[in-house]
Amino acid sequence: MLAFLIRRAIALAVTLLAASLVVFVVLEVLPGDPAQVMAGMEASPESVEALRHSLGLDRPPVERYLDFVGGFFSGDLGLSHAYRVPVANLVGERLPITLPLAALSLLIAIAVALPAGLYAATHHGRRGDTLVMGLTQLGIAIPDFWFGILLVLVFSVLLAWFNAGGFPGWSDPLLALRALLLPAVALGLSQASILARVTRSAALDVLREDFVRTARAKGLSQRRIVWRHVLRNALIPISTLIGLQIAFLMAGTIVIENVFFLPGLGQLVVGAIANRDLIVIQALVMLLTAMVVLVNALVDLLQAAIDPRPRHG
């Protein structure tokens, strides 16, 4: 087990270093000058050059990359060019919105997908299976942002049950969760459609195993067989997909937060792109990458706990 953990830790560090290099190089070769954008298109070349020097953009790329990597691993994400405040402060102000939104979306996806997928598997070839597969196909086809706009139209404009956008803060947790509910549904249902299909496929494979027939011969109820035996043995592909979906949910918040006017990381990313604030863009992309890599590492550990074969292999 110790060797397994060491291998995963080394893979995690190498992945983060490779991601940091890719992020830095891609942003470095993009056209446009951040100093020119901040100073204005009519600024004199001397003013632009002075601003580049003050921002450190005239330093060699290798030096700036080493500062970027060292600062990220030490918790110093740098100073925003546009806001002139530490990037860590900007991220810290918006994480309490983006992370709960992604977590609530994931909970909705799991709560909808697992029962739907297991129901479709146990009713394979019947009307229930056809209905679930049709609904999941519809959920996959509808874009998240368009579904979010429909939810606003129905529940905010027509029924007036929810606000169309904005976030009241966490001083009142119920109001905060109420503000996150519609965007979480818009994000979660499309992922629930994918997860339900994978759950159905994995459960069908397990239902054909000999131990399931043995459990039925022993007189166990269908509910106990499905939830205690089938689901547990189908968790490997399900947990793998859930780990991947966390990445999609974190990326999906960028669009959904702008649809619902939520002041989270999504709006910060859009503002940083518009202002050519490379420090903020680098920090946010690396932060999201680190989250995804860390979650995938946790999924590997979870799978090793569920099934010891990869660990021993």
N, C-alpha and C positions, 0 to 999 in steps of 0.2 A: 504493500500500500504506500510506503514511503517513496519507493522508486516511481510509482505511478504519479504521486503528487509532485515530485521533483520534475518529471517530464512535462507535466501540465504547466508548472510555473515557468519553466524555460520556454515553452511554446508561447505562453502568454506574453513574456517579455519580448521575444523575437517578433511576435505579431505587432505589438505596440510600436516597436522601433521601425519596422517596415512601414506601418501605417503613417507614422510621423514623417518619414522621408517622402512618401508619396504625396501626402497633403502639402508639405512644404514646396516640393518641386512643381506640383500642379498650380498652386497659387502664385509661384514665382514666375512661371512662364505665361500666365494670363496677361492679355494686353491691358494697358491702362496704367496710370501712375497715381497711387493714392495721394501723394503730395499735391499733384496737379488738381485732383478732384477737391481736396480740402481747401486749397488756396483759391480755386476758381479758375475758369478757363482764360480769363483776361489778366491773370497775375503775371508779373514779370518773371523771366527766367531766374533772376537773382533771388526773388522771394521764394520761388518753388524750390530752388536748390538749398536755400537756408532752412526751409521747412523739412526737406528730405534729411538734412544733416541733424536737425533737432529730433526727428523721429528715428534716426539710426538706419534709414533706408540706404544710405550710401556705404554702409559697411559691407565687407565681402559676404557672399551668401553662406559660405561654410561657417563663418563666425555667427551669423544670425541664426543658422539652423541649430548649432550647438547651444546657443542661449535659449532657443525655443524648447529644445528637448530637456535641457537641464531645468528650466523654469517649470515645465509641465510636471516633471517628476518630483519637483520640490514644492509644488503648489503655487508657484508664482507664474500666473498666466500672462503677465505683462500689463502694459498700459494701453487702453483703447485710444486709437488715433482720433476718433470722432468725439467721444464723450470725455476724454482726458481723465478718466477714472480707472482704477484697476479692473481688469476683465473679471477677476474672481468675484468682485462685488456685483458686477452686472449679472454674472451667472447665478450667484447666490440669491439674488432678488427674484429670479425667474424660475429656478428649479422647483420651488414649492408649488408651482402651477403645472409645469410640464410633467414632472414625475407622478404626481397623483392622477393626472389625466391619462397617462400611459398605463398606470397600474389599474385604474378603474376600467379602462378599455379592455385590458387583458382579462380581468375578472369577468366582465360581461361576455367576452369571447369564449372563455372556458365554461362558464355557467350555461351558455346556450349550446355550445358545440358538443360537449361530452354526452349529455342526454340525447341530443338529436342524432349523433353518430351511432350511439349504441342502439337507439330505437330503430334506426334504419338497418343496422346489421342484423338485429333479431327479427326483423320483418323483411328480410331480403327477398326481392322479387314481388313483393305485395304493394298495395296502394300506399302504405305508410312510407316505404322505402322510396317509391317514385315521388311522393310529395316532398320528402326531405331533400332528395337530390335536385328536384326542380327549384326549390327555394334557395338551396345553396348555390346553384348555378346563377340564379338571379342576383344573389348577394355578391358573388364574385364579379359579375358584369357591371354593377353599378359603382362608379367612382365615389370615393369617400367624400370629397368636397361637394359633389352634386347631391348626395344623400343628406349631407349636413344642411344644404340649402333647403331641401324638401322638409327636413325636420323643423327648421326655423319657420318655414311657410305654414306648416300645419299646426305646430304646438306653440309657436310664439305669435304669429300674425292672426291665424284663424281662431284658435282656441284660447290664446293668451294665458297658457299655463306656465310658460317659462319666459325669461327674458331672451331677447334676440342675441345678446352678446354682452361682453363685459365680465368682470370678475370683482366681487365685493370684498375679497380678502378672507383670511381664515379666522377673523375675530368671531364670526358666527359659522361654525363648521357646517351646519345644515344648509345655509344659504350658499356656501362655497361649493358643496357637493351638488346642490341643485344647479348651479351655474356650469358645472363640469359634466352634468349628466347627458345633455344632448350631444355635445362633441364626443363624449366617450362612446355613446351608442353609435354615432356615425363612424367612428374608428373601429369599434369592436365587432360590429356585425359582419363586416366584410371579412375580417380575420376569422370570425366564427364559422363562416361558410367554408373556408379552406380547412380549418381544423376539424370540422364535422366530417368532411369527406375522408380525411386521413384517419380519423377515429373509426369510421365505418369500415374502411379497408383493413385496418389493423385488427379490428374486432372480428371481422369475417375470417381472417387467417387463423385467429385463436379459436374461434368456434368450431373449426374443423379438426382441432387437435383431439387426441385420444383421451386426455384427462378430462375434457369437457363431457364427452360421452360417459365416462366413468362417474363424474359428478351427477349427471342426470340419472344414471342407473342407481346411484345411492339414494335418490329421492330428494336431492336438494332443489329448492325452488328456483325458478328462472331468474328472479330478481337477484338472489344470492349468487348464483353462478355468474351472472353478467357483471355485477358490481364488485364481487370479491375475487373472482378468478379470471374472468376475461379481461376486465379493465386493467388489472395489475400486470398481466402478461403483455398487454398492448401498449404499456406506458413508454416503451423505448422509442418508437417512432413519434408518439404523441409529444413526449418531452423534448425531443429534438426539434420538432416543428415549433413548439412554444418558444424555445430559445431563439429561433430565427424570427418569430413574429414580434418579439420584443424590439428587434431592430427596425422592423417595418413600422411598429407603433411609434417609436421615437422619431423616425423620419416623417411619419404621417402627421405628427403634431405640428410640423412647420406649416402645412397648408391649412389644417383644421383650425389652428389658433388664429390665423388671419381671417378665416370665415366667421368665427365667433368673437373676434376682437379680444382674445385672451392675451394678456401681457406676459407670455412665457418665452421659452427659448426660440420658438418659431418666429415670433415678431422680431426678436433680437437678431436672428440670422438674416431675415429680410432687410432689416435696417442696416446691418453691417455690409451686406452685399451692395445696397444702394449707395452707401457712403464709402465703399471701397476700403473698409476697415479690416485689413488683412489679419491683424492681431486677433481680433474677435472671431473672425471666420476660422482661423487656424485652431484657436482654443476650443471653439464649439465643435468643430468636426472631430478633433482629437478626443474631446470629452465623450461625444456620442460613440466614437469608435471604442474607447476604453470601456464604456458601459456594455456595449455589445460583446466585446471579447470576454469581459468578466462574467457576463451572464452565460455565455457559451461554456466557459470553464466550469461554472457552477452546475450547468446541465450535465457536463461530462462526469462530475463527481456524483450527481444524483443518479445517473445511469449506472455508474460503477456500484453504487449502493443497491440499485434495483437488480442488476444483472452483473455478477462478478466476472463473467468471462472476458470482457475487454480489459479489466484490471489485471487478470492473470495472464492474458495474452501479451 
